[in-house]
Amino acid sequence: MSEITSEKNQEFEPQTEKMAENVSGDWDKLRADCEACTACALHATRTHVVVGVGDVHSRVLFVGEAPGEQEDLRGEPFVGRAGQLLDKLLIAADMPRPTVYIANSIKCRPPHNRDPLPEEQEACIGFLRRQLKLIEPKIIVCLGRISAMRLIKPDFRITQEHGQWFEKGGYLMMGIYHPAALLRDPRRKPEALLDLLEVKRKVGEMG
């Protein structure tokens, strides 16, 4: 069983006045606001806004960094080769895609799939906060280094700290390898599956 590290995190402090002021009452309003957003330069090059997909009542929220080319074309997260691998891993861990919710911290594709800039992350983080409020998950799984550095801690080391539990803002959080990284280094797939099995175990522990 992984130990849980508790640290204060201002990224997701639930039930705060600031958060409540920024939350809309339904998903239609959230999607409309995402589609109308021009808060950063990424809106000028996007094909579709990629809000998220899955069970809006799930206890588990998976958060990647940003949409890629296929995601931008289809308006759905993790639908390319990396997404297909993620689906296989989720099925192997008995958490198929329809039973969880999958999103990205950035809703528009950065050009050439580059890492999102800090100002782009800051401009978009409010939408993820609203998703958290609507879903009310118990567990947040960060897919990859960029997401974990933004949501868990800035110095998160994916090779050393993947699969470890962190408790922040009332959420249990874990960083795991991004499926795109697993495509580049398939030897890490067993580690990723073990991490997902630990997530499944924790969900079962919650009853």
N, C-alpha and C positions, 0 to 999 in steps of 0.2 A: 504494500500500500504506500502510495506517495505521501510524504508529509505536506502540510499546507503552510505556506508562508503568508503571513498577514502583513500587508503594508497599506498605508493610506494612499488613495488614488483619487485625484480630483477630476479625472476624466469621466468617471461614472459614479457620482454620488447620488443614490436614489432618494426620491422624495424631497429634494431640495426645492426652494422657492424658485431659483433660476430655472431649474429643469421644468418645473410645472408650467412656468410661463411660456416655454417654448414648445409644449406638446400640443399637437392637434388631436382631435377626438377620433379620427378614423383613418384607415389606410388610403381611401380615395383622396383625401386631402393631402396626405403625405406624398403620394405619387404625383399629384398635380403640382405640389410645391417643388418636388425634385425636377419635374419636367420643365418648369418655368425658371429654374435657378440659373442665374448668370453671375454668381458670386466669385467665380474664378475663370481663367481663360479656357479651361477645358470644355466649357459649354459650346465654344465655337467650332470644335472639331469632332464632337460626338455624333454618332448616328442615333443611338438610343441611350436614355438614362437606364442604368441597371440598379433597380431598387433592391430586389431580393426575391427569394422563392422558398416555399416550404410551408410547414405547419406554423401558423401564427400563434399557436398556443403551446409550442414546444418548450420543454425545459432547457433545451440546448440550442444556442445560437453560435453558428460558425461565421467568423469574420475574416475575409481575405483583405488584400490591400487595395486592389482596383480591378476593373474589368479589362480583359484583353480584347483582341480583335474579334473573335467569335462572339464573345459576350456583348460587345458593342453592337454587332450586327443583329443579334437576336434579342437583346434586352433582357437577358437572363444570366445570372452568375454561374461560372464554372460549367461551361458547356463544350469547351474545346477538349483537347487531349488530356490536359490536367484535370478537367472536370470529370471526364470519363474514368480516370484513375481514382479520383476522389469517390465517385459513386461505387466503384468496386470495393474500395476500402470500407466505406460506410456499410455496404451490404455484408461484408465479412465480419464487421463488428456488430451486426444486428441493429443498425441504425440507418435504414435506407433513407434516401433523400426526402421522401414525402413526410417522414416523421420528425425531421429537424427543420430549422430555418437557416438559410444560407444567405449571406449578404457580403458586401465589401464596405470598408470604411470610406472609400471614394466611389461615387456613383457614376462617374464619367471616365472613359478610357484616356489615360495619358498617351500622347503621341509615341508611336514605336514601342509601346509597352514599357516605357521607362518607369523608374520608381517615382511615385507621387512626391511633389515638392512639399515642404512643410506648410507653405501658405495654402496649398490646395487641400491638404489634410485638415487644416484649421477651418477653411471655408466650408467643408463638407461634414465635419464631425457632428454638427447639430442634427442632421438627418439620422445618423446612427443612434444618437441619444433618444430621438423620438421613436425609433424602432424598438429600442430597449423598453421604453415605457409602454408601448403597445403590446409587445410579446411577453414581457415580464419573465425572462428566462432565469433559471437558477445557475446555469453554467455557460460561460463564454469560451469558445475554443478559437484561438487566433491561428489562422492558417498562414504560417511563414513569419520570417524575421521582421518585416516591415510592420505588419499588424501587431505583433507582440511588442515591438519597441514602442509603438504608439499607445497601446492599450494597457500593457502590463507594466513595463518600465523601460526607460530609454536605453539602458545598457543590457537589454535582454540578449542572451547568447543562445542561439537556437541549438547549436550542437551540444552545449553543456546543460541547458535548462529545459529542453523539450520534455514534455511528459510530466513536469512538476506542477503541483497545484499552487496557486496564489489566491489569496482572498482579498478582494479590493471592492470597496463601495457596496458591499453586500452581495457580491457575485463571486462564485468560484471560477477561476480563470486558468487556462492552460494554453501554452504555445506548442504547436506541433509543426513538423516540416510541411512546407507548401507542396502540394502535389506536383507543381512544375519542377521543384527541386528533386523530387523523387524520380521524375522522368530523366533528369540529368544524371542521377546517381541511384539506380535501382537497388543498390545494396542496402539503402536505408528504409526500404519499404517495410521490412519486419518491425523496425522500431516504430514506424508510424502506426502500424496496425496495433501494436502493443499499447501505444498511447490512446488510440481510439477505444480499445477494449477497457482501458482504465476509465475513460469517460463513461462508457456504458455501465461499468461496475458502479460508478458513483451515482449515476441516475437510478440504478436499481436500489442502491442503499437509501435513496431518498424516499422510496416507497411509492 
